[in-house]
Amino acid sequence: MLSLRREAQPPAGGRSCRQCGRAPSRPDATICGRCGIPFGDAPRADAELPTCPVCYQTVPDDGLLPSLAGTGRRLPIAEHVAEHDRHPVGDDGWLDALREGDRIRVGRWFAPFDLVRRYLVTGALDGGRNRQYQHDTIVNAMTQLARWGKAADGIVGDQPEWHEAREAVSGLLERYHRR
C-alpha cells in the first residue's frame, strides 16, 4: 500500500482548512487548530501552500483546486485528495510492486521511488523546493527524456548505458499510465 494516500479524509459537511487541509476536530469548531485560520478562509499570504500528495498540484492563493470530476467546482485540498480514489493518476498498485524500500528498480538500475513517481505523474523532473537532485543514471535518463523526448537518439556524446536507461524509463512511463 502506498503511504502517500489519504492523510486527511474529506470532511463531513465539506469544511476543511484551505491552508493545511485539516478537517475540524469537533462539529462546532470554526478555526483550524493547526493553522489558526477560520475554516473556509483562503490561506494566509505568507503561508506555504499545500501540495496534493497524489498528483503534486499546489493549491493557488485561494486554497482551492479544480474538481477532478470536471464539474467546474473548486475544492479544498482534502476533498481533492479524496477524489483521487475515483480519478487515479496512474497504476500505483503496479508501481508499488516494483518498489524496494524507498527505491525502485527501473531496468537494471535503482532510483528514489518518490522522484520516479513524481516524474511519472507530472512528466517533469522537478524535485521541488528544498529537495536535492539525486544524480544517477535513471535521473539522467529522466532529464534527457524531459528535454528531448523518446526520440533522443543522436545525442552528441550519447552512451549505450544512457540509451538503455531512457528505454527503461520510457517503458515504465508507458506502463504506468496504461490502466
N, C-alpha and C positions, 0 to 999 in steps of 0.2 A: 504494500500500500504506500502511496506517495505521502510524504509528510507535508507537502505544500497545500494540501486540500483543507478546507474548512476550519479555520481558526475561529471564525465567528459565524453563527447561524443567522439567517435572515431574521430580523427582529419581528416579534409578534406586534401587530399594529403598525408596522412599517417605519418605526422610529429607530434611528441609529445616529451615531456621531459621524458627521461628514469628514471629520479630520482623521479619526483613527479607525472608524468602522465598528466601534463597540456598541452593543445593544444596551438599553437601560437595565440596571441590575434589579430595579423594582418597577412595578407598573406606574407608580406615581412620580418617578424620577424625571426631572426636567433638564438636568445638567449632567454632562458626561463626567464621571468620576476620574477618568484618566486625563482628559484634556481641559476640563473646566469650561467648556463652551456649551451653550444650550443645544439640545438635540434638534436637528433640522437646520441649524445655522451654518453658513459657509465657514470653512476653515479660516483660522487667523492668517493674516498676510505673511507673518514671519515664520509660520509653521512649515515643517517638511511635509509635503503632501503624500498620502498613502499610495502604494502601488499594488495592483492586483497580483497575488502570488501565483495565479494560474496563467494569465495572459500578459503580464508585465506592463499593463497600461497604468500610467499615473493619472490620478484624477486631476482635472483642471481646477482653476481657482474657486469655482462654485462647489466643488466637492462631489459632483455627480458625473456618472459615466452613462453613455447611451445604453439602453437595454439591448441585450444580445438577441432578443426575440424580434427585433425590428419594428417595435410598436411606436417608436418615437419617444417613449418615456425615458426620463433620465433618472438613474438610480444611485443611491449611496453605495459605497464600496461593498458593504456586507451583502446587500441584495445582488449586486453584480457578481460577486464570488459564488453565491448560491446558484445563480443562473447557469454557471458552467456545468452543473450536473446535466442540464438539458442541452447545452451548447458547448461541448468539449472543443478544445483547440487542436487535439490530435489524439493518437492512440497511446495514452500514458501508461496503460497496463502493459503493453508490449515493451515500451521503452524501459519501464521499471524492471522487466525481466532481464534486460541487458546490464543492469546496474550491479556493481560490485563495490559495496560500501558507498563512499562518496564519489566514486569514479565510475566511468562507463567504458566498456570495450567497444571501439569502433574499428573494425577490421582487425589489424594486429596491434593497434595502439590503445592506450588508455588516456582519458581526458577527464577533467572535472565534470561530474554529472550535471550540476546546476548550470554551468556555462554552455554545455552542449544542448540542454533542454531549452535554455533561453534562445540560442541560435535557431533551433528547430521551430520554435513558436514565432519568433519575431522576424526571422530571416536576416537579422543583423547581428554582427558581432559587436555588442556594446556591453561592456562589463558594468556600466552604470557608475554612479558616484561612489566613491570610497572603495572601489574594487581594484585589485591588481590583475593585469592580464597574466595568464599563465602560458608562457611560450613553450609549446611543444609542437609536434608535427600536426596534431589534429587542429589546434588553434590556427596554425599557419594555413592549413587547408581551408578552414572556415573563412579566413581572411581573403584567401585567393578566390574562393567561390563567391564571396560577397562582392569582391571587386570586379572579377571577370566572368562570373557565371560558370556553368558546366562546361562550356566550350573554351576552357582555359588552356587548351593545348597550344603550343607555340610560344609559351612564355620564355623570354630570354633567360637562360641560366636555369631552366626547369630541371628538376631532378626526378628520377624514376620514383623515389620514395614519396615525393610531394604529389606526383600524379596518382599514385596508388592511394594516398590518403584522401585526395579530392574525390576519387571514385568511391571510397568507403563512406565518406560524409554525404555524398550525393545519394547513395543508396539508402542510407539511414534517413535522410530528409524525405525522400520519396515514400519510403515505407511508413514513416511516422504519420504523414498526412493522408495515407490511404487507410480508410476505416473498414 
